[in-house]
Amino acid sequence: MMSKKLIMLFAVLFLSIGTMMAKDLRTVVFKVEQMTCQNCEKKVKDNIRFEKGLKKFTTDLKTKIVTITYDAEKTNIEQLQAGFRKFKYEAVVVEDKKEE
């Protein structure tokens, strides 16, 4: 029969290994032509932040660029683009890279 201490040790070890494994973080840069004014930029910010797997994002109204860092284990570029389509915007991939 295993002691409580041994069970706790295994639990701590298991949880530690899980947090040490690096997440598959990626960054994608989208061009969003419909983002033409501050209200459009606010629409993007208010809607896209709820997408699953999104870690952080920035918008640049002048260049119409939205940069998103996301967890590739939870979402992908196609799902993020579908998130833009929910509010009638089209996100075109400019750049896609894996975070180091």
C-alpha positions in Angstrom: 0.0 0.0 0.0 1.4 3.4 -1.0 1.8 6.0 1.7 0.2 9.5 1.4 3.7 11.0 1.1 4.5 8.9 -1.8 1.3 9.7 -3.6 1.8 13.4 -3.0 5.4 13.1 -4.3 4.1 11.5 -7.5 1.4 14.2 -7.8 3.9 17.0 -7.5 6.3 15.4 -9.9 3.5 14.9 -12.5 2.3 18.5 -12.2 5.9 19.8 -12.4 6.6 17.9 -15.6 3.4 19.2 -17.1 4.4 22.8 -16.5 7.9 22.4 -17.7 6.8 21.3 -21.1 6.8 24.4 -23.3 3.6 25.4 -25.0 3.5 25.6 -28.7 3.2 29.4 -29.0 3.0 31.0 -32.4 2.6 34.5 -33.7 0.6 35.4 -36.8 0.4 38.8 -38.4 -2.8 39.6 -40.2 -3.7 42.4 -42.6 -7.3 43.5 -41.9 -8.4 46.0 -44.6 -11.8 46.7 -42.9 -9.9 48.2 -39.9 -10.1 51.8 -41.2 -11.0 53.9 -38.1 -10.8 53.8 -34.3 -14.3 52.3 -34.1 -13.2 49.5 -36.4 -10.0 48.9 -34.3 -12.2 48.8 -31.2 -14.5 46.2 -32.9 -11.5 44.0 -33.5 -10.2 44.4 -29.9 -13.6 43.8 -28.4 -14.3 40.6 -30.4 -11.0 38.9 -31.1 -9.9 38.8 -27.5 -12.5 36.1 -26.8 -11.0 33.6 -29.3 -9.8 30.3 -27.7 -6.0 29.9 -27.3 -5.3 33.6 -27.8 -2.4 34.7 -25.6 -1.9 38.3 -26.6 -2.6 40.6 -29.5 -1.8 44.1 -30.8 -3.5 46.3 -33.4 -2.0 49.0 -35.6 -4.7 51.1 -37.2 -2.3 53.0 -39.5 -1.0 49.8 -41.2 -4.2 47.8 -40.6 -2.2 45.1 -39.0 -3.3 42.7 -36.2 -0.6 40.6 -34.5 -1.7 37.6 -32.5 0.3 35.3 -30.3 -1.6 32.1 -29.7 -1.3 28.6 -28.3 -1.2 26.2 -31.3 -2.4 23.4 -29.1 -5.7 25.2 -28.7 -6.3 27.0 -32.0 -4.9 27.7 -35.4 -4.8 30.4 -38.1 -7.9 29.2 -39.8 -9.9 29.3 -36.5 -8.6 32.8 -35.8 -9.6 33.9 -39.3 -13.0 32.4 -38.6 -13.1 34.6 -35.5 -12.7 37.7 -37.7 -15.4 36.5 -40.1 -17.9 36.3 -37.1 -17.9 40.1 -37.2 -17.6 40.4 -41.0 -13.9 41.2 -41.2 -11.3 39.4 -43.4 -7.9 38.6 -41.9 -5.2 37.9 -44.5 -2.0 36.2 -43.2 1.1 38.4 -43.7 3.5 36.4 -41.5 3.4 33.2 -39.4 6.2 32.2 -37.0 6.8 29.9 -34.1 7.9 31.6 -30.9 11.3 30.5 -29.5 
